[in-house]
Amino acid sequence: MTMKVRKAVFPAAGLGTRFLPATKAQPKEMLPLVDKPIIQYGVEEAMASGCDQILIITGRGKQAIEDHFDVSYELEKMLEDRGKTDLLAIVRNISDMMHVAYVRQKEALGLGHAVLMARELVGNEPFAVLLADDVIDAQVPCLKQMVDVFDKTQCSVLATQIVEGKMISSYGVLDVKPADGSFDGRLYEIKNMVEKPKPEDAPSNLAIIGRYILTPAIFDCLAETPAGAGGELQLTDGMRLLLQKEKMYAYVYEGRRHDTGDKLGFLKATVEFALKRDDLGGPFRDYLKGLKL
């Protein structure tokens, strides 16, 4: 039977220390990119890619995420009474998106541990993992591109992009060989992966980006993987073990990635998304042109 990707996991238990003090009392995933929380961009991408179940791994202080995707009766009643039907539709669309479930991660023990927390709700089927910090602007959603690859290969698929120079040492890096030439040469078979290598030790310039489609075999691999530095369970270590058991592919997606977990990346994304808006783009562009830089 052909496996289908129906569930998407969002690890969201991190503390967001790079954005303090803004994240002292609110989750970093709820920081607004123009007028929409960062995590909502990822949820909408998952929905547009065929996922109908969202699993969010939360922790202490993340209640705002649950509230955001829940029904807000008081707000809806107020908007309805005041005849603000456009805003009412926006608010209702958020809570009506799809089924959302939450798992509490009591300690932030690494990305691999967060994924392992989803085991019972995911069950024995393939699933997607999306890191909300990576907001990817693409004509065809990045995850949808990867789902198309999975539908053909029935193997785990990692999103990758070319990163040149010293910045490669900030990523997990792939050792690959070309696949069968399908998908316009964007598909590679993974031979190995290295977490944050020195630039001179990097096996390629293909970095792992925050989109994954994984088979359920990853759970046994993560359960067998020892914790690394700081007691954290790294997803890369679990995937390396999975690679010994199954084929895995890397896909060079089409689209523009914004690292909103970085302050400068967040500012750049805010500007670019605002400029693309029909209601804000023109006035905002005029304002930027008028700045004496």
C-alpha positions in Angstrom: 0.0 0.0 0.0 1.3 3.5 -0.9 2.0 5.5 2.2 0.7 9.1 2.4 1.9 12.0 4.5 -1.1 13.3 6.6 0.5 14.5 9.8 2.9 17.4 10.4 4.9 17.9 13.6 6.0 21.3 14.8 8.7 21.3 17.6 7.9 24.5 19.6 9.3 23.9 23.1 12.4 26.0 22.7 13.0 29.1 24.9 13.7 31.6 22.1 16.6 33.2 24.0 17.9 35.0 20.8 14.8 37.2 21.0 14.9 38.2 24.7 13.3 40.2 26.2 10.5 39.9 23.6 10.2 36.2 24.3 10.4 36.4 28.1 6.6 36.1 28.3 5.5 35.0 24.8 6.6 32.1 22.6 9.0 33.0 19.8 6.7 31.1 17.4 4.1 33.8 18.1 6.2 36.7 17.0 4.4 38.4 14.2 5.7 38.4 10.6 3.8 41.5 9.5 0.4 40.5 11.1 0.6 36.7 11.3 2.5 34.6 13.8 5.6 32.8 12.5 4.2 29.4 13.3 1.0 30.0 11.3 3.0 30.3 8.0 4.2 26.7 8.7 0.8 25.4 9.6 -0.7 26.9 6.4 2.2 25.3 4.4 1.4 21.9 5.9 -2.3 22.3 5.1 -1.6 23.3 1.5 0.7 20.2 1.2 -2.1 17.7 2.1 -1.6 17.4 5.9 -4.8 17.4 7.8 -3.4 16.8 11.3 -1.0 19.1 13.1 1.0 18.0 16.2 2.7 20.8 18.1 5.3 19.9 20.7 5.0 22.6 23.3 6.5 23.4 26.7 6.1 25.7 29.7 5.0 29.2 28.6 3.6 28.1 25.3 -0.1 28.5 26.1 -0.4 31.4 23.6 0.1 28.9 20.7 -2.8 26.8 21.8 -5.0 29.8 22.3 -4.1 31.1 18.8 -5.4 28.0 17.1 -8.4 27.6 19.4 -11.8 29.2 19.1 -12.1 32.7 20.7 -15.8 33.0 21.4 -15.6 36.5 23.1 -13.5 38.0 20.2 -15.8 36.4 17.6 -18.9 37.7 19.3 -17.5 41.2 19.5 -16.5 41.3 15.9 -19.9 39.9 14.8 -21.7 42.5 16.9 -19.6 45.3 15.4 -20.1 44.1 11.8 -16.4 43.5 11.2 -17.1 40.5 9.0 -13.7 40.6 7.3 -11.8 40.3 10.6 -14.3 37.7 11.8 -13.6 35.5 8.8 -9.8 35.7 9.4 -10.2 34.8 13.1 -12.5 31.9 12.3 -10.3 30.6 9.6 -7.5 30.1 12.1 -9.5 27.9 14.4 -11.2 26.1 11.5 -7.9 25.2 9.7 -7.6 21.6 10.8 -7.3 19.3 13.8 -4.5 20.4 16.1 -3.1 18.2 18.9 -0.5 19.2 21.5 2.2 17.2 23.3 4.0 18.7 26.3 7.8 18.4 26.3 8.7 19.0 29.9 12.4 19.7 29.2 14.0 21.0 26.0 16.2 18.0 25.3 17.0 18.5 21.7 15.2 18.3 18.3 15.4 14.6 18.3 13.7 14.3 21.6 10.9 16.7 20.5 10.2 14.5 17.5 10.3 11.4 19.6 7.6 12.9 21.8 5.2 12.7 18.8 5.5 9.0 18.5 2.2 7.9 20.0 0.1 10.5 18.1 1.9 9.8 14.8 1.7 6.1 15.0 3.0 3.8 12.2 2.9 6.2 9.3 5.2 8.8 7.6 5.0 12.3 8.8 6.5 15.8 8.2 8.5 17.9 10.6 8.5 21.6 10.1 10.7 24.0 12.0 8.7 27.2 12.3 11.8 29.4 12.3 12.3 28.5 8.6 9.7 30.4 6.7 9.9 29.5 3.1 8.3 31.7 0.4 7.6 29.5 -2.6 5.1 29.4 -5.4 4.6 25.7 -4.7 4.8 25.1 -0.9 8.2 23.6 0.0 6.6 20.7 1.8 4.3 20.0 -1.1 7.4 19.7 -3.4 8.8 17.2 -0.8 5.5 15.3 -0.6 5.6 14.8 -4.4 9.1 13.3 -4.0 7.9 11.0 -1.1 4.9 9.9 -3.1 7.3 8.6 -5.8 10.2 7.3 -3.6 8.3 6.2 -0.4 11.5 7.1 1.4 12.4 9.8 3.9 13.1 13.2 2.3 15.1 16.1 3.7 14.9 19.7 2.3 18.3 21.1 1.4 19.8 24.2 0.0 23.2 25.3 -1.2 25.2 27.2 1.4 28.6 28.6 0.5 31.6 29.5 2.6 31.9 29.6 6.4 28.2 29.6 7.0 28.0 25.9 6.1 29.4 25.1 9.6 26.1 26.3 11.1 24.1 23.5 9.5 23.8 19.7 9.2 25.6 19.0 5.9 24.9 16.1 3.5 27.1 13.7 1.7 25.1 12.8 -1.4 25.2 11.3 -4.8 22.8 12.2 -7.7 19.6 10.3 -7.8 18.0 9.1 -11.1 17.8 12.5 -12.6 14.1 13.0 -11.9 12.7 16.2 -10.4 14.9 18.3 -12.7 18.1 17.0 -11.1 17.1 18.4 -7.7 17.0 15.0 -6.1 20.0 13.3 -4.4 20.4 10.1 -2.5 22.0 10.6 0.9 25.1 8.7 1.8 25.9 10.4 5.1 25.3 13.6 7.1 27.5 15.6 9.4 26.3 18.0 12.1 27.9 21.5 11.9 31.3 20.5 10.4 34.2 22.9 10.0 34.1 24.4 6.5 37.1 22.4 5.4 35.5 19.1 6.6 32.1 19.6 5.0 31.3 16.8 2.6 29.3 19.1 0.3 27.7 22.6 0.2 24.2 21.1 0.7 22.8 22.1 4.1 19.8 20.5 5.8 16.9 23.0 6.1 14.0 22.8 8.6 11.7 20.6 6.5 11.7 16.8 6.8 9.5 13.9 5.8 10.4 10.9 7.9 9.2 7.3 7.9 8.0 5.9 11.3 11.2 3.8 11.5 12.8 7.1 12.8 11.2 6.6 16.2 13.1 3.3 16.9 16.2 5.0 15.7 15.8 8.0 18.0 15.0 5.6 20.9 18.3 3.8 20.3 20.3 7.0 19.9 22.4 8.1 22.9 22.1 11.7 24.1 24.9 14.0 23.0 26.3 17.2 24.5 24.2 18.8 27.2 22.0 15.7 27.4 20.3 16.6 24.1 19.0 14.0 21.6 19.9 15.2 18.1 17.6 14.5 15.2 20.7 14.3 12.9 22.1 11.4 15.0 18.8 9.5 14.7 18.6 10.1 11.0 22.1 8.8 10.5 21.0 5.6 12.2 17.9 5.5 10.0 20.2 5.8 7.0 21.8 2.5 7.8 18.4 0.8 7.5 16.6 2.7 4.7 17.3 4.9 1.7 17.0 8.6 2.3 16.8 11.4 -0.2 17.7 15.1 -0.2 15.7 17.6 -2.3 16.9 21.0 -3.3 13.6 22.9 -3.0 12.5 25.8 -5.1 11.8 28.9 -3.0 13.3 31.6 -0.8 14.0 30.7 2.8 13.9 33.2 5.6 15.6 32.3 8.9 13.2 34.1 11.3 15.0 32.6 14.3 17.7 35.2 13.7 17.1 38.9 14.4 18.5 40.1 11.1 16.7 37.3 9.2 13.4 38.2 11.0 13.8 41.9 10.0 14.5 41.0 6.3 11.5 38.6 6.2 9.3 41.3 7.7 10.3 43.8 5.0 10.0 41.3 2.1 6.6 40.0 3.2 5.3 43.5 3.8 6.4 44.6 0.3 4.5 41.7 -1.3 1.2 42.7 0.4 -1.4 44.4 -1.8 -2.5 46.6 1.1 0.9 47.5 2.4 3.4 47.1 -0.4 2.9 50.4 -2.2 3.0 52.8 0.8 5.8 50.8 2.5 7.9 50.9 -0.6 7.4 54.7 -0.8 8.4 55.0 2.8 11.6 53.0 2.3 12.5 55.0 -0.8 12.2 58.2 1.3 14.7 57.0 4.0 18.1 58.7 4.0 20.3 55.7 4.2 
